[in-house]
């Protein structure tokens, strides 16, 4: 009996900020590899998530939300998202059913028209709209572009996500298994740990702080007793922001560390000692050298 042919490929997830791209990625993979918050521009780099079954492997690229640029970092994020469309077997254009068609969606559709890649229209957050509202939403998007498939889902609840995966499988070519069965991301653990720390800051701060921070892991090693030691630096742009991140008598920074450590321990499966430092790098989002040092490469 001949073995069933294995299929594999790369799939980009594109869409406006805050439509649920990272939520969908985490739902498909079955664990948190992409951070989530209610702040736009949460994702800054392409996050690679790996979904593997007995007969196929899909490598998902969760791209930064395409948005009106406000800095060199914004340029990097937009270019990263759009470049990805030329590297994949299919693209998922994720939209928010509850918010409806917006100017950002129209901008992305114009970019999608330039690529030959099959594009799925994935209408997310269907749990937030009445069923009879769905068809008019679909018609509105379908009038602007010819989509290969249209799949309504709820990434948060998992509704129809399996159907989406089955449909994607039809578009994958025969190919190798790029990653082992148990690997869910190609990013090093340090990257994911830094992102989990950044997520906690996003969740606990307001106004300009979320967009003004970057996190790097300075040191990470495992002791003989299995305890993982991590030293991380949180970069901000101004002294006033440093004070906000640290909080009164260090309270906010301590809470960030406590929450991040719990997620990191779940990720690593090991007890973790986490040490956090806050440093100022003035106007880092507009300095090419600093952006490169922090991992924001144009070819990342």
N, C-alpha and C positions, 0 to 999 in steps of 0.2 A: 504493500500500500504506500503510495507516494505521499511525502510530507506536504502539508498545505503551504503554499507560497507565502512568505512573510512580506508584509508591506510596512513602509516607514516613510516619514517625511517631516517637514517643518511647517508649522502653522503660526501665523502672526495674529495677535489680538490687538486691534486698533480701535480707537474711539476717543471721544472727548474726555477730559478729566472727570473722574467721579461717576462713571457709568457702570462700574463694577468689574473692570478687567481683572484686577487682582483677586477679587472674590471668586470669579469664575475659575481662574487658575488654581486657587487653593481647593476649590470644590472638586475639580477634575483630579488633582493629584492626591487629594485625601489628607493633606496636612498643610500647615502654613509654611510657604516658602516666599510668598510675596506679601509685603506689609499692607495694612489697610487702615484708612482713617477717613473722616468726612471732609478732609482738606483736599482741594485740587492739587495736582502735580505731586501726589505722594510717590509715584514711581518715577525714578530718574534714569535708571539704566534698563536695558533689556533684561528681563528676568527669564531664564530658561527653565521650564518645567517639563518633566519627562513622564509621559503616560504610556505604560506598557501592558499589553495583554499577550495571550498565547500566539496571536497571529499578526499583531501590528504594534508599532511604536510611534507615537506622535510627540515631537519635541515642540512645545509651545513657547512662543516668544511674547511675553507680556510687555508691551512697549509703553513708554511715557505717553500720557495723554497729550494729543495735539492741541495747542492753545496759542493765543496771541502772545508773541514773545515780549519779555520785559527785561531780559538780560542775556549775556552770552550763554549762561546756563540754559536759558529758555531756548536759544538757538540750537544748542546741543541736543536738547530733549526732542524738539521737533524733527531735526535731521535724523536722529536715531530712529524715530517712529516711521518716518517715510522711507528711509533706506531699507528698512526691514522688508517692505513689501516686494522688493526685487529678489529676495533670498528664499522664498517659501513656496510650498506646494499649494497653499490656500491661505486666505486672509479672513478672519472673523471681524466684521464691522459691528461692534457692540454699541447699541443705542439704549436709551432709557425710556421705557414705555410711559412712565409717569410724567416725565418732563416734555416729551414730544420732540418734534423736529426743530432744531435750532441752527443758528448761523455756523456754529462749530461743525455740526454734522454736514452741512452743505459744503464747507471748505474741505472736509475729509473726502467726501464723495468725489469732488473734483480731482483730488489726488488719486483716488482709486480708479478713475477713468483712464489714467495714464499707464496702468499696469495690465498685463495679460493674465495675471494670477486670478483663479476663480475666487470670487468674493461671496461669503455668506453674510446675509443680514441676520444678526442675532439680536432679537428684541428682548432685552433684560427687564427685570422687575415687573413681570406680568402679574405677580401677586399683589401689586399696588393699583391695578386698574380693573375695571369691570370687563368681563369677557366680550361684551358687545362693542367695547371701545377698540378692541384689537384689530379688527379688519380695516377700519378707516386709517389706523396708524400704519399698517402694512401697505395699504394703497398709496399713501402719501410718499413713503420712501421708494416704493417700486416705480413711481412715476419719474423719479430722478435718476435711476440706474437699473441696469439689468443684472440682478443678483443670481448667482448660481443656485443658491438655496436660501430659503427664509425659515428660520427656526425661532419661535418664541420660547423663552426660558425664564426661570428664576434661579440665578446663580446662588443666591443666599440659601434658598430652600432645596436646591437640587432638582427642581421640576424640569423635566424634558432635557436634562443635560446628557443623559445616556443616548437619547435620540440624536442629539447634536454630534456626539462621538461616532455613532454609527454612520451618519451621513458623511462625516469627514473621512472615514475609512474608505469610502467609495472613490475618493479623489487622490488617495495615496498611491504612488507607484510601488512596484516590487522593489525591495531594498534591504539593506542590512539592519541589524539591531545595533544602534549606535552606542547605547549605554546598557549596563547590566540591569537585570530585572528589578533589583531593589534600589536603584538610583533614581531619585526624584528631581534632582536639579544638577546642573553642571557648575554652579557657582560654588566656590570654596566656602567652608563653614564660617570663616572669618567675615565674608561678605554678608551672609545671612544674619549672623550675630549683630553686625553693625546696623543692619536694616531693622532688626527687632528693637534695638535701643532707640533708633530714630522714630520708629512707630510710636513708642511710649511718649516721646516728647511731643509728637504731633497731636496725640490724644489729650495731652494735659496742658497745652499752651494755646494762645490765641494770637490774632492779629499778625504782625510781621514775623513772629518767631518761627513758625513752621518752615517758611521758605528760606530762612537765614541760617539754618543749621546743616552741618554735615558731620558724619560720624566715621571715624577710622579705628580699626583695631591695631593698637601699637604692639601688643604682645599677647600670645595665647599658647599655653603649654599645659600638659597633663602631668600631675605629680604621681609618684609611685603608688599612692593610695587611691588613685583614680580621680581625684579632685581636679577639675579644669580651672586654671587661673586665666582670667582675661583682664587686660588693661585697655581701656578705650578712651579716646579723646573726642569730645563734642566741640566742634568749631562753630563759633558765631561771628557776626560781623562787627558788633559794637560792644563796648564795655557794659552798657545798660542791659543788653540782652544776656550777657554773662550772669548778671545779678538775678535776672528773671529765671534763668535755667536752674541756678543754684537754689533760689528760693530763700525764704526766711529761715535762718539758722540751718540752711542746707536741706530743708524739708522736701522741696520738689525734686531735687537731684536724688535724694535717698529713695523717694517713691518710684522714680523712673528706674533706678537700679533694681529695686525689689520686683517690679513688674517684669522688667526685661529678663532678669535672672530666671524667673519661673518659665518663661517661653524658651529661653536658651537651654535650660535643663531638659525641657521636653524635646527639643530639637536634637540635643547631643546624647540624651539618655544617661547623663552623668551629673553629679553634684557640681555646682559651679561657684567660684568666688569671682565676683565682678567688681572691678575698680573703675570709677568714672572720673575723668578730668574735664574741665571746661576751659577752652582757650579762645582768644580773639584773633581772627584773621580778617582784617578790615576789607570790606567790599570783595570778598573772595569769589562771589558769583560772576564778577566781571573781569577776573584776572586769569588769563589763559594758563599760566604756569601753575597757579594754585589749583585750578580745575583739573589739570592733568595729574597733579600730585594726589588729589582726592579721588582719582579714578574715573573722571569724566572725559574719556578719550573719544574722539570723533569716530574711531573705528571700534569702540567698545560694543 
